[in-house]
Amino acid sequence: MVPVIIKTVPAGDFEEISIHMPDWKTKFLSLALQGKHIKYYVHTMPTIPKDIFAELRGMRYFDLILEGECRQHFLIPRSD
């Protein structure tokens, strides 16, 4: 997964994911497999499980990190 620092929140609809959601791991993997735009905060998703990280990397997701608020991440699949 390619990390990129961004200055503003990217446009578009993002599905938020958190470890506090029921069945969060299944939902996260499902969103990744569907190529959805995902957002999360480090305090509610401190680490990404290895299997999900592998899917994100395999689908060539970008990890957009908001400058000045590095705890907020936006995951977007590459579109080429």
Biotite code that builds the C-alpha atoms (Angstrom):
import biotite.structure as struc

atoms = struc.array([
    struc.Atom([0.000, 0.000, 0.000], chain_id="A", res_id=1, res_name="MET", atom_name="CA", element="C"),
    struc.Atom([1.371, 3.375, -0.994], chain_id="A", res_id=2, res_name="VAL", atom_name="CA", element="C"),
    struc.Atom([1.222, 6.099, 1.711], chain_id="A", res_id=3, res_name="PRO", atom_name="CA", element="C"),
    struc.Atom([0.676, 9.670, 0.485], chain_id="A", res_id=4, res_name="VAL", atom_name="CA", element="C"),
    struc.Atom([0.455, 12.847, 2.601], chain_id="A", res_id=5, res_name="ILE", atom_name="CA", element="C"),
    struc.Atom([-2.434, 15.087, 1.492], chain_id="A", res_id=6, res_name="ILE", atom_name="CA", element="C"),
    struc.Atom([-3.386, 18.641, 2.481], chain_id="A", res_id=7, res_name="LYS", atom_name="CA", element="C"),
    struc.Atom([-7.196, 18.351, 2.253], chain_id="A", res_id=8, res_name="THR", atom_name="CA", element="C"),
    struc.Atom([-9.806, 15.666, 2.666], chain_id="A", res_id=9, res_name="VAL", atom_name="CA", element="C"),
    struc.Atom([-10.314, 13.883, -0.663], chain_id="A", res_id=10, res_name="PRO", atom_name="CA", element="C"),
    struc.Atom([-13.650, 14.251, -2.436], chain_id="A", res_id=11, res_name="ALA", atom_name="CA", element="C"),
    struc.Atom([-16.066, 11.362, -2.544], chain_id="A", res_id=12, res_name="GLY", atom_name="CA", element="C"),
    struc.Atom([-18.002, 9.062, -0.276], chain_id="A", res_id=13, res_name="ASP", atom_name="CA", element="C"),
    struc.Atom([-16.007, 7.014, 2.201], chain_id="A", res_id=14, res_name="PHE", atom_name="CA", element="C"),
    struc.Atom([-17.107, 4.072, 4.307], chain_id="A", res_id=15, res_name="GLU", atom_name="CA", element="C"),
    struc.Atom([-15.793, 4.505, 7.852], chain_id="A", res_id=16, res_name="GLU", atom_name="CA", element="C"),
    struc.Atom([-14.374, 1.470, 9.604], chain_id="A", res_id=17, res_name="ILE", atom_name="CA", element="C"),
    struc.Atom([-13.607, 0.988, 13.288], chain_id="A", res_id=18, res_name="SER", atom_name="CA", element="C"),
    struc.Atom([-12.730, -1.894, 15.593], chain_id="A", res_id=19, res_name="ILE", atom_name="CA", element="C"),
    struc.Atom([-15.743, -0.822, 17.666], chain_id="A", res_id=20, res_name="HIS", atom_name="CA", element="C"),
    struc.Atom([-18.156, -2.006, 14.942], chain_id="A", res_id=21, res_name="MET", atom_name="CA", element="C"),
    struc.Atom([-19.660, -5.476, 15.121], chain_id="A", res_id=22, res_name="PRO", atom_name="CA", element="C"),
    struc.Atom([-17.898, -7.815, 12.659], chain_id="A", res_id=23, res_name="ASP", atom_name="CA", element="C"),
    struc.Atom([-15.512, -4.984, 11.720], chain_id="A", res_id=24, res_name="TRP", atom_name="CA", element="C"),
    struc.Atom([-12.896, -7.315, 10.252], chain_id="A", res_id=25, res_name="LYS", atom_name="CA", element="C"),
    struc.Atom([-15.392, -8.956, 7.880], chain_id="A", res_id=26, res_name="THR", atom_name="CA", element="C"),
    struc.Atom([-16.791, -5.561, 6.889], chain_id="A", res_id=27, res_name="LYS", atom_name="CA", element="C"),
    struc.Atom([-13.306, -4.106, 6.296], chain_id="A", res_id=28, res_name="PHE", atom_name="CA", element="C"),
    struc.Atom([-12.293, -7.030, 4.091], chain_id="A", res_id=29, res_name="LEU", atom_name="CA", element="C"),
    struc.Atom([-15.588, -6.835, 2.197], chain_id="A", res_id=30, res_name="SER", atom_name="CA", element="C"),
    struc.Atom([-15.123, -3.107, 1.526], chain_id="A", res_id=31, res_name="LEU", atom_name="CA", element="C"),
    struc.Atom([-11.582, -3.730, 0.276], chain_id="A", res_id=32, res_name="ALA", atom_name="CA", element="C"),
    struc.Atom([-12.662, -6.577, -2.013], chain_id="A", res_id=33, res_name="LEU", atom_name="CA", element="C"),
    struc.Atom([-15.390, -4.325, -3.461], chain_id="A", res_id=34, res_name="GLN", atom_name="CA", element="C"),
    struc.Atom([-12.858, -1.567, -4.147], chain_id="A", res_id=35, res_name="GLY", atom_name="CA", element="C"),
    struc.Atom([-14.685, 0.908, -1.909], chain_id="A", res_id=36, res_name="LYS", atom_name="CA", element="C"),
    struc.Atom([-13.246, 4.132, -0.542], chain_id="A", res_id=37, res_name="HIS", atom_name="CA", element="C"),
    struc.Atom([-12.560, 3.629, 3.161], chain_id="A", res_id=38, res_name="ILE", atom_name="CA", element="C"),
    struc.Atom([-11.649, 5.979, 5.977], chain_id="A", res_id=39, res_name="LYS", atom_name="CA", element="C"),
    struc.Atom([-10.458, 5.269, 9.468], chain_id="A", res_id=40, res_name="TYR", atom_name="CA", element="C"),
    struc.Atom([-8.882, 6.963, 12.451], chain_id="A", res_id=41, res_name="TYR", atom_name="CA", element="C"),
    struc.Atom([-5.805, 5.475, 14.078], chain_id="A", res_id=42, res_name="VAL", atom_name="CA", element="C"),
    struc.Atom([-7.423, 5.615, 17.549], chain_id="A", res_id=43, res_name="HIS", atom_name="CA", element="C"),
    struc.Atom([-10.323, 3.395, 16.328], chain_id="A", res_id=44, res_name="THR", atom_name="CA", element="C"),
    struc.Atom([-8.187, 1.232, 13.999], chain_id="A", res_id=45, res_name="MET", atom_name="CA", element="C"),
    struc.Atom([-4.664, 1.101, 15.475], chain_id="A", res_id=46, res_name="PRO", atom_name="CA", element="C"),
    struc.Atom([-3.443, -1.631, 13.112], chain_id="A", res_id=47, res_name="THR", atom_name="CA", element="C"),
    struc.Atom([-4.736, -3.210, 9.934], chain_id="A", res_id=48, res_name="ILE", atom_name="CA", element="C"),
    struc.Atom([-4.802, -7.026, 10.098], chain_id="A", res_id=49, res_name="PRO", atom_name="CA", element="C"),
    struc.Atom([-2.250, -8.731, 7.838], chain_id="A", res_id=50, res_name="LYS", atom_name="CA", element="C"),
    struc.Atom([-4.860, -10.419, 5.626], chain_id="A", res_id=51, res_name="ASP", atom_name="CA", element="C"),
    struc.Atom([-6.684, -7.148, 4.976], chain_id="A", res_id=52, res_name="ILE", atom_name="CA", element="C"),
    struc.Atom([-3.416, -5.281, 4.446], chain_id="A", res_id=53, res_name="PHE", atom_name="CA", element="C"),
    struc.Atom([-2.428, -7.909, 1.855], chain_id="A", res_id=54, res_name="ALA", atom_name="CA", element="C"),
    struc.Atom([-5.733, -7.386, 0.006], chain_id="A", res_id=55, res_name="GLU", atom_name="CA", element="C"),
    struc.Atom([-5.305, -3.608, 0.079], chain_id="A", res_id=56, res_name="LEU", atom_name="CA", element="C"),
    struc.Atom([-1.768, -3.928, -1.251], chain_id="A", res_id=57, res_name="ARG", atom_name="CA", element="C"),
    struc.Atom([-2.841, -6.431, -3.908], chain_id="A", res_id=58, res_name="GLY", atom_name="CA", element="C"),
    struc.Atom([-5.599, -4.097, -5.091], chain_id="A", res_id=59, res_name="MET", atom_name="CA", element="C"),
    struc.Atom([-3.056, -1.249, -5.106], chain_id="A", res_id=60, res_name="ARG", atom_name="CA", element="C"),
    struc.Atom([-4.781, 0.971, -2.573], chain_id="A", res_id=61, res_name="TYR", atom_name="CA", element="C"),
    struc.Atom([-3.321, 4.332, -1.664], chain_id="A", res_id=62, res_name="PHE", atom_name="CA", element="C"),
    struc.Atom([-3.176, 5.253, 2.038], chain_id="A", res_id=63, res_name="ASP", atom_name="CA", element="C"),
    struc.Atom([-3.912, 8.987, 2.012], chain_id="A", res_id=64, res_name="LEU", atom_name="CA", element="C"),
    struc.Atom([-2.851, 10.576, 5.298], chain_id="A", res_id=65, res_name="ILE", atom_name="CA", element="C"),
    struc.Atom([-4.182, 14.008, 6.130], chain_id="A", res_id=66, res_name="LEU", atom_name="CA", element="C"),
    struc.Atom([-1.361, 16.466, 6.820], chain_id="A", res_id=67, res_name="GLU", atom_name="CA", element="C"),
    struc.Atom([-1.761, 18.061, 10.236], chain_id="A", res_id=68, res_name="GLY", atom_name="CA", element="C"),
    struc.Atom([-4.107, 15.255, 11.303], chain_id="A", res_id=69, res_name="GLU", atom_name="CA", element="C"),
    struc.Atom([-1.991, 12.163, 10.740], chain_id="A", res_id=70, res_name="CYS", atom_name="CA", element="C"),
    struc.Atom([-4.441, 10.002, 12.691], chain_id="A", res_id=71, res_name="ARG", atom_name="CA", element="C"),
    struc.Atom([-6.992, 10.265, 9.884], chain_id="A", res_id=72, res_name="GLN", atom_name="CA", element="C"),
    struc.Atom([-6.480, 7.932, 6.912], chain_id="A", res_id=73, res_name="HIS", atom_name="CA", element="C"),
    struc.Atom([-8.320, 7.546, 3.617], chain_id="A", res_id=74, res_name="PHE", atom_name="CA", element="C"),
    struc.Atom([-7.897, 4.352, 1.592], chain_id="A", res_id=75, res_name="LEU", atom_name="CA", element="C"),
    struc.Atom([-8.534, 4.656, -2.146], chain_id="A", res_id=76, res_name="ILE", atom_name="CA", element="C"),
    struc.Atom([-7.913, 1.985, -4.778], chain_id="A", res_id=77, res_name="PRO", atom_name="CA", element="C"),
    struc.Atom([-5.752, 2.941, -7.713], chain_id="A", res_id=78, res_name="ARG", atom_name="CA", element="C"),
    struc.Atom([-7.917, 3.568, -10.763], chain_id="A", res_id=79, res_name="SER", atom_name="CA", element="C"),
    struc.Atom([-5.743, 2.708, -13.749], chain_id="A", res_id=80, res_name="ASP", atom_name="CA", element="C"),
])
